[in-house]
C-alpha cells in the first residue's frame, strides 16, 4: 500500500515543512504585490501588501505572539506612511482604511500563528508515531504495548527483568473540575511525573472513561524496588491532585506492582486492557 498523507507528513518533519511553508508563502505574497503594482495601484497600498511579509515570517517562526507583535508594528508603519496625507486632508478620510488594514494585519498574524502552532504540534506528534497522550503529554496506551513487548523480549533474551507500577484513579474528582482547570491539572501532572522518574523509565497515561490509568515501566527494577516506587508514586499523585482541588481518597486508588518474569499473567492482562483502550483511541 502507498504511504498515507500522515506518513508523508511524518517523514517530512516540521523543519522541512516550515521551510516549504515559508517559500510558498513568500512566493504568493510576491505575486500578489506584483499584480497590485502592475495594476498601478497607489504605491502606499503596494507597500501595505508587502507588510504582510514580516507578519508571515514572524508567525511562522514565533507563533501567535510573534504574529501579533509584527502586526502591531505593521499597523504603525502603515499609519506612518499615511501620515502626510492625513496631515494634509484630515484623519476622517483615512480612518476606515487604516482600521481595515489594522484588522487584516491582526487577523493574519493571529490566525496564521495559531495555524502554524497547530501544524507544528501535529507534525511533532506524527514524528513520535502517535505515542503521546493528548491530555498529559505522557506516553499513551500504544506506547505501553510497544514498550512492554520490547522489555519482555529483552528479559527473555538476556535474563533480565523489569517492573510495572499501575495506579488507577477514579475519574470523578478530575471530571468535576471546569474544562480549563481539568486540562491544566492533567497537563501539569504529566510534566511533574515526567520530571520525577529516571530517564530510562516510561510513564503512561490512559483514560478509559471511568478511570485515569497511570503506569510506570521500570527497566532493571525488582519487585521490591517497584513496591517502594509504588508507595511514592501513589502519594505524589494524590498529593498533587489534592493541592489542586481534585482530592482522591486513598481507598479509592488501586495501586499495584508487578514484575516480569514472575507475574507474566498480570502483565499479559494489563496489555490486553491497554490494547482495548488503544483500539478505541485509534479507530
N, C-alpha and C positions, 0 to 999 in steps of 0.2 A: 504494500500500500504506500501511496505517496505521503510525504510529510504533511502534517496539518499546518494550518496557519499559526497556531500556538507554538508548534515545534519550530517553525521558521523564525518566529519572534524570539524564542528562547535562544536559538543559536546565534541570532543577530546580536543580542545583548544591548543594554541601554546605551553604552558609549557609542557604538556604531549607529544605533537608531537615532541618537541625538545629532550626530554629525549629518546623517541623511536628512533629518528634520530641518536643521539649520540651512543646509544647502538648498533644499526645496523651498523653504520659506523665503530666503533671500532672493531666489530667482523670481518667485511670484511677486514679491514686493517691487523688485526692479522692473518687471514687466508692467505692473500697474502704473508705477511712476512714469515709465517711458510713454505709455499710452496717453496719460494725462498731459504730459509735456508736448507730445505730438499734436494734441488737440488744442494747443495754445491756451491752456488754462492758466490762470494767474500764477505767477511764479511762487508766490507765498503758499498757494494750495499744493503745488508740487512739493515744496519743502515740507508742508504739513503731512503729506503722504509718506515722505521719506522718514519722518519722525517715528513712524511705526517700526522702523528697523531696530533702533536701540531698545524699544519696548520688547520687541520679539526676542532679541538676544538676551535681554535681562530675564524674561520669564522662562526661557529655555534653560538657562544656567542657574537661576536663583529662585525659580518657582513664583508663587503668588506675590510674595513680599517684593522680590526684585521687579516683577512686572508692574506693581503698583507704584513703586518708587520711581521707576523710569517713566511711567505715565504722568505722574505729577511733574516731573522735570520737563516732559514734552509739552505739557499744558503751559508751563512757564515760558518755554522757548516760543511756542506759537503765539502766546499773548504778546511777548516782546516784539515779534515780527509784525504783529498787527498794531503795535502802539503808535507809530507815526500817523496811520490813518485814523486811529481812534482820537488822537490828539487834534487832528485837523477837522474831523467831521463830528465826532462825539461818540461816546460809548454805546448809546442806544442802538446805533446801526449795526453793531457787531456783537451784541450780547447773545443773540440766538446762534450765530455762527460759532462763537467761542464755546458756548455751552454744549453745542452738538459735538464739537471736536473733543472737548474735555470728556464728555460721556463716552465717546468712541475709544479714546485712549484708555480710560479707566476700565471699561468693559473688556477691551482687548487684553490688557495686562492681567486682569483678574481671571477671566475665563481661560486665557491661554496658559497662565501659570498653573491653575488648577488642573487643566487637561494634561500638562506636562508632568505634574506630580503623580497623577493617576497612571499615566503611561510608565513612568519610572517604577512605581510600585508594582505594577502588573508585570513588567519585564523582569524585575528582580525576583519576583515570586516564581515566574516561569523558569528562571535560571536555576532555582532550587528545586525544580520538578514538583512544585506544589507540596512541599513537605512542611510548610509553615502554617500554624494555626492563625486564622484571621483575628480572633478575639484577643489573644495574649501575646502573639509573636513567638511563642514556644513552638516546638515541633508538634505535628499533628498525628492522627491515627495512622496514616500511611507510613510515616517515618518510623513509628513503633514497629510496624510489621517488617519493614525492611531492615531496621537496625537489630531487632531481636533475631531475625533469621541469620544475619551476619555474625552476631555474637554466639549463637548456637553452633554454627558451622565452625567457628574458631575454637570454641570449647571442645568440640568433638575431635578436632584435628590436633590441637596442641595440649589437650588435657588441662585446660584452664577452666575458670568459672566466671560467672557474672551474676549479679543480683538485680531484682526489680523491687522497687518500693511503690506501692499503689495507695493512693489517697482518693477516696470517693466522698464528695461533698454534696449535700442537698442543694438543689438549685434555688429554693425559696428565698433565703436571705439576700442573695445577689439579684435575683429576678425582681425582688421587691423595690430595688432602687430605681431612681429615674434613669432613663435611657443613657443620658450623658454620663452620669455617675457610674453606671454599670460598665460602660465602655472604658472609662478611665480606670476603674478599680481592677478590671481584668488585664488591661494593658500594663499597669504598674506592677501587678502581681507577677506577670510574666517576666518583666525586667528584673524584679527582685530575685526570682528563682534562678534566672539565667546567671546572675552575678554571684549567686550563693553556692554554686557547685563547681566541681573540678572541670577543667577544660575537656576531659575525656568523657564526662558524664553527659547524659541526654535527658532533658526534661520534656515531657509530652503533656499536652492538654487536649481533651476531647469533651464535648458536651453532648450527652445522649438524650437530652430533654428533661429528665428528672434529676440528673446528677452532673456535676462538673468532675471530670476524672483526671487526676494528675498522676503521672507515672514517671519515676526516675529510673533510668537504666544505668547501672553502676558496674562498669567493667572491672574485673580482677578484684571483686569485693565479696567476702564471705558472708554467710547468713548473720553472723554476729555483728559484723560491721554494718550490714544492711539494717539490722534492728536498731542500732544506735542512730543511724541516719533517719530511720522511720520516725523515731520519737522527736527528733529535732525538726524534721520536715513537717510533721503534724502541728507541732507547737508554733512554728514560724508562720505557717499558712493561716492558722486560726487567729493568731495574734494580729497578723496583718489585716485580715478581714474585719476583726472586731474593732480595730482602731479606725476603720473607715465606714462604720455603721452597718456591717453585714456579719454580725457575730453568729457563730455556729457552735452549738453545744458539743462538748467532747463526745457525748454519747451518740450524736448524730453523724459522726465521722467514722467511716470504715477505712481503717489503715492496716495494711499487711505487707509483709516482706516475703520474698521467695527467691530461691537460688537455683541456677541451672549449671551443671546437672544436680539432680536431687528432687526438686519439685517440678519435674517435667510436665506432669498433668496440669498443674496450676499455670505454668507458662503457656501451654497449649490452649487452655481455657481462656486466658486473658487475650491471647492473639485472636481467638475466634470472636470474642466480644468486640475487639477493635476492628476486626475485618468487617463486621456488620456496620459499625459506625462509618468506616471508610467508604463502604458501598453506598451509604446514604449521602455522604458528603460529596462523592464524586460519581454521581449517576451518569 
